[in-house]
């Protein structure tokens, strides 16, 4: 059961971008394993970070984590990155 799903701010790197998503889940041990297995089957790379598992108010399990998805920057975005980097180096 999803308790929350909160996309964060996209972070642009040299040739790719990361989108972190804070996720809160409740369920059984096997539910969490199924969730991780389903994430692994996605067609894009997704990493699970900062994972914590504990007990919820009802005595069941809760899990909080950050899922990070990745995407390549398109040619226009890469060109913009290069222009900004060159402009910073020129100012030095």
C-alpha positions as CSV (number, residue, x, y, z in Angstrom):
1,X,0.0,0.0,0.0
2,X,1.4,3.4,-1.0
3,X,1.3,5.9,1.8
4,X,3.0,8.7,-0.3
5,X,4.7,9.3,-3.6
6,X,6.6,12.6,-3.8
7,X,8.7,13.4,-6.9
8,X,11.6,15.7,-6.1
9,X,13.6,18.2,-8.1
10,X,15.4,16.8,-11.2
11,X,19.2,17.1,-11.0
12,X,21.0,17.5,-14.3
13,X,24.4,15.9,-14.6
14,X,26.9,15.9,-17.5
15,X,25.0,13.7,-19.9
16,X,22.0,12.5,-17.8
17,X,19.4,13.7,-15.3
18,X,18.3,12.1,-12.0
19,X,14.7,12.4,-10.7
20,X,14.4,11.3,-7.0
21,X,11.0,10.2,-5.8
22,X,10.3,9.8,-2.0
23,X,8.1,6.8,-1.4
24,X,6.3,5.5,1.7
25,X,4.9,2.0,1.7
26,X,3.1,-0.3,4.2
27,X,2.7,-4.1,3.8
28,X,4.3,-7.4,4.5
29,X,7.9,-8.5,4.1
30,X,6.8,-10.4,0.9
31,X,5.0,-7.3,-0.4
32,X,8.3,-5.3,-0.1
33,X,10.2,-8.0,-1.9
34,X,7.5,-8.0,-4.7
35,X,7.8,-4.2,-4.9
36,X,11.6,-4.4,-5.3
37,X,11.3,-7.1,-7.9
38,X,8.7,-5.1,-9.9
39,X,11.0,-2.1,-9.8
40,X,13.9,-4.3,-11.2
41,X,11.7,-5.3,-14.2
42,X,11.1,-1.7,-15.3
43,X,12.5,-0.8,-18.7
44,X,14.6,2.1,-17.3
45,X,17.2,2.2,-14.6
46,X,15.8,2.9,-11.1
47,X,17.9,2.7,-7.9
48,X,16.4,2.4,-4.4
49,X,18.2,4.6,-1.9
50,X,18.0,5.5,1.8
51,X,15.7,2.5,2.5
52,X,14.4,2.1,6.0
53,X,12.0,-0.6,7.3
54,X,10.2,-0.4,10.6
55,X,6.9,-1.1,12.3
56,X,3.8,1.1,11.7
57,X,1.1,2.0,14.2
58,X,-0.8,-1.2,13.4
59,X,2.2,-3.5,14.1
60,X,2.7,-4.1,10.4
61,X,5.7,-3.1,8.4
62,X,6.4,0.3,6.8
63,X,9.2,1.2,4.4
64,X,10.4,4.6,3.4
65,X,12.8,5.0,0.5
66,X,14.0,7.2,-2.3
67,X,13.6,5.8,-5.8
68,X,15.9,7.5,-8.4
69,X,15.1,7.3,-12.1
70,X,17.6,8.3,-14.8
71,X,17.3,9.7,-18.3
72,X,19.8,10.7,-20.9
73,X,19.9,14.4,-21.8
74,X,18.9,15.2,-25.4
75,X,21.3,17.0,-27.7
76,X,19.8,20.4,-27.0
77,X,20.2,19.9,-23.2
78,X,23.8,18.7,-23.6
79,X,24.6,21.7,-25.8
80,X,23.1,24.0,-23.2
81,X,25.3,22.4,-20.5
82,X,28.4,22.9,-22.6
83,X,27.5,26.6,-23.2
84,X,27.0,27.2,-19.5
85,X,30.2,25.5,-18.6
86,X,32.2,27.5,-21.2
87,X,30.6,30.7,-20.0
88,X,31.6,29.9,-16.4
89,X,35.2,29.1,-17.5
90,X,35.4,32.4,-19.5
91,X,34.5,34.4,-16.4
92,X,37.4,33.0,-14.4
